[in-house]
Amino acid sequence: MTLRSTTSMIETERLCLRRMDESDLAFFIEIHQDPDVARYIGGANPRPPAETEKGFSDIQDSYRTVELGPLTVIRKAHGRRIGLCGLSDAVIERQGTPGRLRKGWFFSVQAPPSRPRARS
């Protein structure tokens, strides 16, 4: 999933999904260094900051060239980033197959839980 260059975000009742920007880099460096997250996103070891910065730059390039890339997920209740979701062209992935789309998501284990909703 991604957004057209003329669309700034997708909103649901609880979430805001938007293209990554420079303000997100520190969050993604931190989350990529969390061993509990790293084991689910391409390896058992946390990513060094330089690798996250390179991936972030690749995503920015992908937005410009193919208008495709993952989105930052923000929980509206507290306005904090909680993770990432979306589609990417496999050609920008480390071990991708050109012409094949990949879906993906990950969320911080530290993301505050949302408030339980009353059921009727």
DSSP file (Angstrom, degrees, kcal/mol; ACC not computed):
  #  RESIDUE AA STRUCTURE BP1 BP2  ACC     N-H-->O    O-->H-N    N-H-->O    O-->H-N    TCO  KAPPA ALPHA  PHI   PSI    X-CA   Y-CA   Z-CA
    1    1 A M              0   0    0      0, 0.0    86,-1.1     0, 0.0    68,-0.3   0.000 360.0 360.0 360.0 143.0    0.0    0.0    0.0
    2    2 A T        -     0   0    0     84,-0.1     2,-0.4    66,-0.1    66,-0.1  -0.928 360.0-105.9-153.8-179.0    1.2    3.5   -0.6
    3    3 A L        -     0   0    0     -2,-0.3     7,-0.0    66,-0.1    15,-0.0  -0.895  29.6-112.5-116.0 142.9   -0.3    6.9   -1.2
    4    4 A R    >   -     0   0    0     -2,-0.4     3,-2.3     1,-0.1    63,-0.0  -0.361  38.3-108.2 -63.8 154.5   -0.4    8.9   -4.4
    5    5 A S  T 3  S+     0   0    0      1,-0.3    -1,-0.1    58,-0.1    -2,-0.0   0.725 120.9  55.8 -60.9 -19.7    1.7   12.0   -4.3
    6    6 A T  T 3  S+     0   0    0      2,-0.0     2,-0.5     0, 0.0    -1,-0.3   0.496  95.7  76.8 -90.1  -3.6   -1.4   14.1   -4.1
    7    7 A T    <   -     0   0    0     -3,-2.3     3,-0.1     1,-0.1    -4,-0.1  -0.918  59.0-168.0-109.9 129.6   -2.8   12.2   -1.0
    8    8 A S        -     0   0    0     -2,-0.5    11,-0.5     1,-0.2     2,-0.3   0.819  61.6 -20.7 -88.9 -30.2   -1.2   13.0    2.3
    9    9 A M  E     -A   18   0A   0      9,-0.2     2,-0.4     2,-0.0    -1,-0.2  -0.992  47.6-122.4-167.1 166.2   -2.6   10.2    4.5
   10   10 A I  E     -A   17   0A   0      7,-2.7     7,-3.1    -2,-0.3     2,-0.4  -0.979  32.7-164.5-115.9 134.1   -5.2    7.5    5.1
   11   11 A E  E     +A   16   0A   0     -2,-0.4     5,-0.2     5,-0.2     2,-0.2  -0.956  13.3 178.1-124.2 141.7   -7.1    7.7    8.3
   12   12 A T        -     0   0    0      3,-2.8    64,-0.1    -2,-0.4     5,-0.0  -0.623  54.5 -84.3-117.5-175.6   -9.3    5.2   10.2
   13   13 A E  S    S+     0   0    0     -2,-0.2     3,-0.0     1,-0.2    -2,-0.0   0.881 127.3  16.4 -57.7 -38.2  -11.1    5.8   13.5
   14   14 A R  S    S+     0   0    0     62,-0.1    62,-2.5    61,-0.1    63,-0.5   0.622 120.3  55.8-112.7 -16.4   -7.9    4.9   15.4
   15   15 A L  E     - B   0  75A   0     60,-0.2    -3,-2.8    61,-0.1     2,-0.4  -0.859  50.5-157.3-126.8 154.8   -4.9    5.1   13.0
   16   16 A C  E     -AB  11  74A   0     58,-2.3    58,-2.6    -2,-0.3     2,-0.5  -1.000  13.9-166.4-123.6 127.6   -3.2    7.5   10.6
   17   17 A L  E     +AB  10  73A   0     -7,-3.1    -7,-2.7    -2,-0.4     2,-0.3  -0.970  20.0 157.1-116.0 126.1   -1.1    6.0    7.8
   18   18 A R  E     -AB   9  72A   0     54,-2.0    54,-3.0    -2,-0.5    -9,-0.2  -0.956  46.6 -82.0-144.6 161.7    1.2    8.3    5.9
   19   19 A R  E     - B   0  71A   0    -11,-0.5    52,-0.2    -2,-0.3     2,-0.1  -0.318  56.2-101.8 -59.9 146.2    4.4    8.2    3.8
   20   20 A M        -     0   0    0     50,-0.7     2,-0.3     2,-0.0    -1,-0.1  -0.405  45.2-179.3 -66.5 145.5    7.6    8.1    5.9
   21   21 A D    >   -     0   0    0     -2,-0.1     3,-2.6    -3,-0.1     4,-0.5  -0.858  46.7 -83.5-137.6 178.0    9.5   11.4    6.2
   22   22 A E  G >  S+     0   0    0      1,-0.3     3,-1.0    -2,-0.3     4,-0.4   0.776 121.8  66.1 -55.3 -29.5   12.7   12.5    7.9
   23   23 A S  G 3  S+     0   0    0      1,-0.2     4,-0.3     2,-0.1    -1,-0.3   0.673  98.4  55.6 -68.0 -14.2   10.9   12.9   11.2
   24   24 A D  G <> S+     0   0    0     -3,-2.6     4,-2.1     1,-0.1     3,-0.3   0.631  81.4  88.1 -90.0 -15.9   10.4    9.1   11.3
   25   25 A L  H <> S+     0   0    0     -3,-1.0     4,-2.5    -4,-0.5     5,-0.2   0.886  85.8  50.4 -57.0 -46.7   14.0    8.1   10.9
   26   26 A A  H  > S+     0   0    0     -4,-0.4     4,-2.3     1,-0.2    -1,-0.2   0.891 110.2  51.9 -60.4 -39.4   14.9    8.1   14.7
   27   27 A F  H  > S+     0   0    0     -3,-0.3     4,-2.8    -4,-0.3    -1,-0.2   0.931 111.8  45.6 -61.4 -45.8   11.8    5.9   15.4
   28   28 A F  H  X S+     0   0    0     -4,-2.1     4,-2.1     2,-0.2    -2,-0.2   0.844 110.2  53.3 -71.9 -32.0   12.8    3.4   12.8
   29   29 A I  H  X S+     0   0    0     -4,-2.5     4,-0.8    -5,-0.2    -1,-0.2   0.943 113.3  45.2 -61.8 -45.7   16.4    3.3   13.9
   30   30 A E  H >< S+     0   0    0     -4,-2.3     3,-0.7    -5,-0.2     4,-0.3   0.929 114.2  46.5 -63.8 -46.6   15.2    2.6   17.5
   31   31 A I  H >< S+     0   0    0     -4,-2.8     3,-1.1     1,-0.2     6,-0.2   0.857 108.7  55.7 -68.7 -34.1   12.6   -0.1   16.5
   32   32 A H  H 3< S+     0   0    0     -4,-2.1    15,-2.2     1,-0.2    -1,-0.2   0.706 104.4  55.3 -70.1 -18.3   15.1   -1.9   14.2
   33   33 A Q  T << S+     0   0    0     -4,-0.8    -1,-0.2    -3,-0.7    -2,-0.2   0.489  82.7 102.2 -90.8  -4.0   17.5   -2.2   17.1
   34   34 A D    X>  -     0   0    0     -3,-1.1     4,-3.0    -4,-0.3     3,-1.2  -0.717  64.8-151.1 -81.7 116.5   14.9   -3.9   19.3
   35   35 A P  H 3> S+     0   0    0      0, 0.0     4,-1.6     0, 0.0    -1,-0.2   0.824  95.2  59.1 -58.8 -31.9   15.7   -7.7   19.3
   36   36 A D  H 34 S+     0   0    0      1,-0.2     4,-0.1     2,-0.2    -2,-0.0   0.771 115.3  35.3 -69.9 -24.4   12.0   -8.5   19.8
   37   37 A V  H X> S+     0   0    0     -3,-1.2     3,-2.0    -6,-0.2     4,-0.6   0.848 110.9  61.6 -89.8 -43.6   11.1   -6.7   16.6
   38   38 A A  H ><>S+     0   0    0     -4,-3.0     3,-1.2     1,-0.3     5,-0.7   0.822  93.2  63.7 -56.4 -36.0   14.3   -7.7   14.6
   39   39 A R  T 3<5S+     0   0    0     -4,-1.6    -1,-0.3     5,-0.3     3,-0.3   0.708 106.9  44.7 -65.7 -16.4   13.6  -11.4   14.7
   40   40 A Y  T <45S+     0   0    0     -3,-2.0    -1,-0.3     1,-0.2    -2,-0.2   0.517 106.3  60.4-101.8  -6.8   10.5  -10.9   12.7
   41   41 A I  T <<5S-     0   0    0     -3,-1.2    -1,-0.2    -4,-0.6    -2,-0.1  -0.309 128.4 -49.1-122.6  52.1   11.8   -8.5   10.0
   42   42 A G  T   5S+     0   0    0     -3,-0.3     2,-0.3     1,-0.0    -3,-0.1   0.692 111.0   8.9 103.4  20.3   14.6  -10.3    8.2
   43   43 A G  S   <S-     0   0    0     -5,-0.7    -2,-0.4    -4,-0.1     4,-0.1  -0.824  70.9 -99.1 157.0 167.1   16.9  -11.8   10.7
   44   44 A A  S    S+     0   0    0     -2,-0.3    -5,-0.3    -4,-0.1    -6,-0.1   0.603  96.3  75.2 -85.8 -11.8   17.7  -12.6   14.3
   45   45 A N  S    S-     0   0    0     -7,-0.2   -11,-0.1    -3,-0.1     0, 0.0  -0.805  85.8-109.8-107.8 142.8   19.9   -9.6   14.8
   46   46 A P        -     0   0    0      0, 0.0   -13,-0.2     0, 0.0   -14,-0.1  -0.295  40.5-109.8 -59.7 151.5   19.0   -6.0   15.3
   47   47 A R        -     0   0    0    -15,-2.2    -9,-0.0   -18,-0.1    -4,-0.0  -0.657  26.9-119.2 -85.8 138.6   19.9   -3.7   12.4
   48   48 A P    >>  -     0   0    0      0, 0.0     4,-1.8     0, 0.0     3,-0.8  -0.434  29.7-109.8 -69.4 152.8   22.7   -1.2   12.8
   49   49 A P  H 3> S+     0   0    0      0, 0.0     4,-2.8     0, 0.0     5,-0.2   0.860 117.3  58.4 -52.5 -39.4   21.6    2.5   12.3
   50   50 A A  H 3> S+     0   0    0      1,-0.2     4,-2.0     2,-0.2     5,-0.1   0.875 105.7  49.6 -61.4 -36.5   23.5    2.7    9.0
   51   51 A E  H <> S+     0   0    0     -3,-0.8     4,-2.4     2,-0.2    -1,-0.2   0.902 111.6  48.1 -69.0 -40.5   21.5   -0.1    7.5
   52   52 A T  H  X S+     0   0    0     -4,-1.8     4,-2.7     2,-0.2    -2,-0.2   0.912 110.6  51.8 -64.5 -42.0   18.2    1.4    8.7
   53   53 A E  H  X S+     0   0    0     -4,-2.8     4,-2.2     2,-0.2    -2,-0.2   0.899 110.2  49.0 -61.1 -40.9   19.3    4.8    7.2
   54   54 A K  H  X S+     0   0    0     -4,-2.0     4,-2.3     2,-0.2    -2,-0.2   0.928 112.5  47.5 -64.4 -45.3   20.1    3.1    3.9
   55   55 A G  H  X S+     0   0    0     -4,-2.4     4,-2.1     2,-0.2    -2,-0.2   0.889 110.8  52.1 -61.6 -39.6   16.7    1.3    3.8
   56   56 A F  H  X S+     0   0    0     -4,-2.7     4,-2.1     2,-0.2    -1,-0.2   0.911 109.6  49.1 -62.6 -43.4   15.0    4.6    4.7
   57   57 A S  H  X S+     0   0    0     -4,-2.2     4,-2.2     1,-0.2    -2,-0.2   0.894 109.4  52.5 -63.3 -40.7   16.8    6.3    1.8
   58   58 A D  H  X S+     0   0    0     -4,-2.3     4,-2.3     1,-0.2    -2,-0.2   0.886 108.0  51.5 -62.0 -39.3   15.7    3.4   -0.5
   59   59 A I  H  X S+     0   0    0     -4,-2.1     4,-2.3     2,-0.2    -2,-0.2   0.919 108.4  50.6 -64.6 -43.4   12.1    3.9    0.5
   60   60 A Q  H  X S+     0   0    0     -4,-2.1     4,-1.7     1,-0.2    -2,-0.2   0.907 111.0  49.4 -60.4 -41.5   12.3    7.6   -0.2
   61   61 A D  H  X S+     0   0    0     -4,-2.2     4,-2.6     1,-0.2     5,-0.3   0.895 108.8  53.2 -62.6 -40.5   13.7    6.8   -3.7
   62   62 A S  H  X>S+     0   0    0     -4,-2.3     4,-2.1     1,-0.2     6,-1.1   0.884 105.0  54.2 -64.3 -39.4   10.9    4.3   -4.2
   63   63 A Y  H  X5S+     0   0    0     -4,-2.3     4,-0.6     4,-0.3    -1,-0.2   0.923 114.1  42.5 -57.5 -43.2    8.3    6.9   -3.4
   64   64 A R  H  <5S+     0   0    0     -4,-1.7    -2,-0.2    -5,-0.2    -1,-0.2   0.876 123.3  34.2 -73.2 -38.2    9.8    9.2   -6.1
   65   65 A T  H  <5S+     0   0    0     -4,-2.6    -3,-0.2     3,-0.1    -2,-0.2   0.914 138.3   9.0 -90.1 -45.2   10.3    6.6   -8.8
   66   66 A V  H  <5S-     0   0    0     -4,-2.1    -3,-0.2    -5,-0.3    -2,-0.1   0.351  89.0-126.2-118.3   4.9    7.5    4.1   -8.5
   67   67 A E  S  <<S+     0   0    0     -5,-0.9     2,-0.4    -4,-0.6    -4,-0.3   0.884  72.8 118.0  49.9  44.3    5.2    5.8   -6.0
   68   68 A L        +     0   0    0     -6,-1.1    -2,-0.2    -9,-0.1    -1,-0.2  -0.996  27.7 105.5-140.5 142.1    5.3    2.7   -3.9
   69   69 A G        -     0   0    0     -2,-0.4    18,-0.5   -68,-0.3    19,-0.1  -0.871  61.6 -61.5 163.0 166.9    6.5    2.0   -0.4
   70   70 A P        -     0   0    0      0, 0.0   -50,-0.7     0, 0.0     2,-0.4  -0.191  45.1-133.7 -69.7 162.6    5.6    1.4    3.2
   71   71 A L  E     -BC  19  85A   0     14,-3.8    14,-1.9   -52,-0.2     2,-0.3  -0.898  15.2-115.3-119.2 145.6    3.7    3.8    5.4
   72   72 A T  E     -BC  18  84A   0    -54,-3.0   -54,-2.0    -2,-0.4     2,-0.5  -0.615  29.9-143.5 -74.0 136.0    4.3    5.0    8.9
   73   73 A V  E     -BC  17  83A   0     10,-2.6     9,-3.0    -2,-0.3    10,-1.3  -0.916  17.9-174.1-107.5 127.1    1.5    4.0   11.3
   74   74 A I  E     -BC  16  81A   0    -58,-2.6   -58,-2.3    -2,-0.5     2,-0.6  -0.976  23.3-133.5-122.2 130.4    0.4    6.5   14.0
   75   75 A R  E >>> -BC  15  80A   0      5,-2.3     4,-1.8    -2,-0.4     3,-0.9  -0.752  15.0-151.6 -82.8 121.2   -2.1    5.7   16.8
   76   76 A K  T 345S+     0   0    0    -62,-2.5    -1,-0.2    -2,-0.6   -61,-0.1   0.789  85.2  71.2 -66.1 -29.9   -4.3    8.8   16.9
   77   77 A A  T 345S+     0   0    0    -63,-0.5    -1,-0.2     1,-0.2   -62,-0.1   0.842 122.7  10.4 -58.5 -34.6   -5.2    8.4   20.6
   78   78 A H  T <45S-     0   0    0     -3,-0.9    -1,-0.2     2,-0.2    -2,-0.2   0.414  97.0-124.4-125.7  -1.7   -1.7    9.5   21.6
   79   79 A G  T  <5 +     0   0    0     -4,-1.8     2,-0.3     1,-0.2    -3,-0.2   0.672  64.0 135.0  70.3  17.6   -0.2   10.7   18.3
   80   80 A R  E   < -C   75   0A   0     -5,-0.7    -5,-2.3    32,-0.1    -1,-0.2  -0.742  61.0-109.0-103.6 148.9    2.8    8.4   18.5
   81   81 A R  E     +C   74   0A   0     -2,-0.3    -7,-0.3    -7,-0.2     3,-0.1  -0.488  34.4 174.1 -67.5 139.2    4.3    6.2   15.8
   82   82 A I  E     -     0   0A   0     -9,-3.0    26,-3.0     1,-0.3     2,-0.3   0.509  52.6 -61.5-123.9 -11.7    3.6    2.5   16.4
   83   83 A G  E     -CD  73 107A   0    -10,-1.3   -10,-2.6    24,-0.3     2,-0.3  -0.980  52.0 -75.1 166.4-152.0    5.0    0.9   13.3
   84   84 A L  E     +CD  72 106A   0     22,-2.7    22,-2.0    -2,-0.3     2,-0.3  -0.973  31.3 171.0-145.7 150.1    4.9    0.4    9.6
   85   85 A C  E     +CD  71 105A   0    -14,-1.9   -14,-3.8    -2,-0.3     2,-0.3  -0.977  26.1  79.7-154.2 162.7    2.8   -1.3    7.0
   86   86 A G  E     - D   0 104A   0     18,-1.6    18,-2.1    -2,-0.3     2,-0.3  -0.899  63.1 -60.1 142.4-166.0    2.4   -1.4    3.2
   87   87 A L  E     - D   0 103A   0    -86,-1.1     2,-0.3   -18,-0.5   -18,-0.2  -0.861  35.8-171.3-117.4 151.3    3.6   -2.8   -0.1
   88   88 A S  E     - D   0 102A   0     14,-2.2    14,-2.6    -2,-0.3     2,-0.4  -0.991  33.9-106.6-139.9 151.6    7.0   -2.6   -1.7
   89   89 A D  E >   - D   0 101A   0     -2,-0.3     3,-2.4    12,-0.2     4,-0.4  -0.645  32.4-133.2 -71.9 125.6    8.3   -3.5   -5.1
   90   90 A A  G >  S+     0   0    0     10,-2.8     3,-1.3    -2,-0.4     6,-0.3   0.725  99.3  74.7 -58.1 -21.5   10.4   -6.6   -4.5
   91   91 A V  G 3  S+     0   0    0      1,-0.3    -1,-0.3     6,-0.3     5,-0.1   0.769  94.7  50.8 -64.9 -23.2   13.2   -5.1   -6.6
   92   92 A I  G <  S+     0   0    0     -3,-2.4    -1,-0.3     5,-0.1    -2,-0.2   0.553  92.7  96.8 -89.8  -6.8   14.0   -2.7   -3.8
   93   93 A E  S X  S-     0   0    0     -3,-1.3     3,-1.1    -4,-0.4    -3,-0.0  -0.436  87.3-115.1 -77.6 156.6   14.2   -5.5   -1.2
   94   94 A R  T 3  S+     0   0    0      1,-0.3    -1,-0.1    -2,-0.1    -4,-0.0   0.873 113.9  17.1 -60.4 -39.4   17.5   -7.0   -0.3
   95   95 A Q  T 3  S+     0   0    0      2,-0.0    -1,-0.3    -5,-0.0    -4,-0.1  -0.226  99.4 146.1-126.2  42.8   16.6  -10.4   -1.7
   96   96 A G    <   -     0   0    0     -3,-1.1    -5,-0.1    -6,-0.3    -7,-0.0  -0.253  48.1-128.2 -83.9 167.0   13.7   -9.5   -3.9
   97   97 A T    >   -     0   0    0      3,-0.2     3,-1.6    -2,-0.0    -7,-0.3  -0.971  35.5-113.3-112.0 118.3   12.4  -10.7   -7.2
   98   98 A P  T 3  S+     0   0    0      0, 0.0     3,-0.1     0, 0.0    -9,-0.0  -0.181  99.0  21.3 -53.0 140.0   11.9   -7.9   -9.8
   99   99 A G  T 3  S+     0   0    0      1,-0.2     2,-0.5     0, 0.0   -10,-0.0   0.514  98.3 111.1  82.0   5.8    8.2   -7.4  -10.7
  100  100 A R    <   -     0   0    0     -3,-1.6   -10,-2.8     2,-0.0     2,-0.3  -0.954  59.3-140.4-117.5 127.4    6.9   -9.0   -7.6
  101  101 A L  E     -D   89   0A   0     -2,-0.5     2,-0.4   -12,-0.2   -12,-0.2  -0.606  13.7-158.5 -85.0 145.5    5.1   -7.0   -4.8
  102  102 A R  E     -D   88   0A   0    -14,-2.6   -14,-2.2    -2,-0.3     2,-0.3  -0.974   3.2-150.9-122.9 138.5    5.7   -7.8   -1.2
  103  103 A K  E     +D   87   0A   0     -2,-0.4     2,-0.3   -16,-0.2   -16,-0.2  -0.781  26.4 159.4-102.6 153.4    3.4   -6.9    1.7
  104  104 A G  E     +D   86   0A   0    -18,-2.1   -18,-1.6    -2,-0.3     2,-0.3  -0.991  16.5 174.4-166.9 160.5    4.7   -6.3    5.1
  105  105 A W  E     +D   85   0A   0     -2,-0.3     2,-0.3   -20,-0.2   -20,-0.2  -0.965   0.5 177.3-163.1 155.0    4.2   -4.7    8.5
  106  106 A F  E     -D   84   0A   0    -22,-2.0   -22,-2.7    -2,-0.3     2,-0.3  -0.945   9.7-159.7-159.7 152.8    5.7   -4.5   11.9
  107  107 A F  E     -D   83   0A   0     -2,-0.3   -24,-0.3   -24,-0.2     2,-0.1  -0.952  29.7 -97.8-135.0 151.5    4.9   -2.7   15.1
  108  108 A S    >   -     0   0    0    -26,-3.0     3,-1.2    -2,-0.3   -77,-0.0  -0.425  18.9-142.5 -67.0 137.0    6.8   -1.7   18.2
  109  109 A V  T 3  S+     0   0    0      1,-0.2    -1,-0.1    -2,-0.1   -27,-0.0   0.659 104.4  58.7 -72.0 -13.6    6.4   -4.0   21.2
  110  110 A Q  T 3  S+     0   0    0    -28,-0.1    -1,-0.2     2,-0.1    -2,-0.1   0.400  73.9 127.7 -92.9   0.9    6.4   -0.8   23.3
  111  111 A A    <   -     0   0    0     -3,-1.2   -29,-0.1   -29,-0.2     3,-0.1  -0.403  67.8-115.7 -61.9 124.8    3.4    0.7   21.5
  112  112 A P        -     0   0    0      0, 0.0    -1,-0.1     0, 0.0   -34,-0.1  -0.348  34.4-108.5 -60.9 139.8    0.9    1.7   24.2
  113  113 A P        -     0   0    0      0, 0.0     2,-0.1     0, 0.0    -3,-0.0  -0.341  31.3-114.2 -67.3 149.8   -2.3   -0.4   24.0
  114  114 A S        -     0   0    0      1,-0.1     3,-0.1    -3,-0.1  -100,-0.0  -0.456  41.3 -90.2 -77.6 160.0   -5.4    1.3   22.7
  115  115 A R        -     0   0    0     -2,-0.1    -1,-0.1     1,-0.1   -38,-0.0  -0.469  48.4-103.1 -69.6 139.0   -8.3    1.8   25.1
  116  116 A P        -     0   0    0      0, 0.0     2,-0.4     0, 0.0    -1,-0.1  -0.335  36.0-127.8 -60.9 143.2  -10.7   -1.1   25.1
  117  117 A R        -     0   0    0     -3,-0.1     2,-0.2     1,-0.0    -3,-0.0  -0.745  20.4-112.0 -95.2 141.6  -13.9   -0.3   23.3
  118  118 A A        -     0   0    0     -2,-0.4     2,-0.4     1,-0.0    -1,-0.0  -0.483  30.7-142.2 -69.0 138.0  -17.3   -0.9   24.9
  119  119 A R              0   0    0     -2,-0.2    -1,-0.0     1,-0.1     0, 0.0  -0.824 360.0 360.0-102.6 142.5  -19.3   -3.7   23.3
  120  120 A S              0   0    0     -2,-0.4    -1,-0.1     0, 0.0    -2,-0.0   0.453 360.0 360.0 -98.8 360.0  -23.0   -3.4   22.8
